[in-house]
Amino acid sequence: MLLHCVRMESRTPTVAALYGAKVRAVSGVEALDKVRAVPPVARPNRAFMDVLRGVTA
């Protein structure tokens, strides 16, 4: 899977975390922690974080 946006701060890490949560059966926040290992500047906006918090394993 390939994702791209200019700054890799909000949309791309959110989509990657949602995909990772689904594939690895982990919470959205746990998946985001893993995604942040690659682009440490990742900081999804408030609405995206609400979605990630709602994703459970």
Buried (B, 14 or more C-beta within 10 A) or exposed (E): EEEEEEEBBBBBBBBBBBBBBEEEEBBBBBBBBBBBEEBEEBEBEEEBBEEBEEBEE
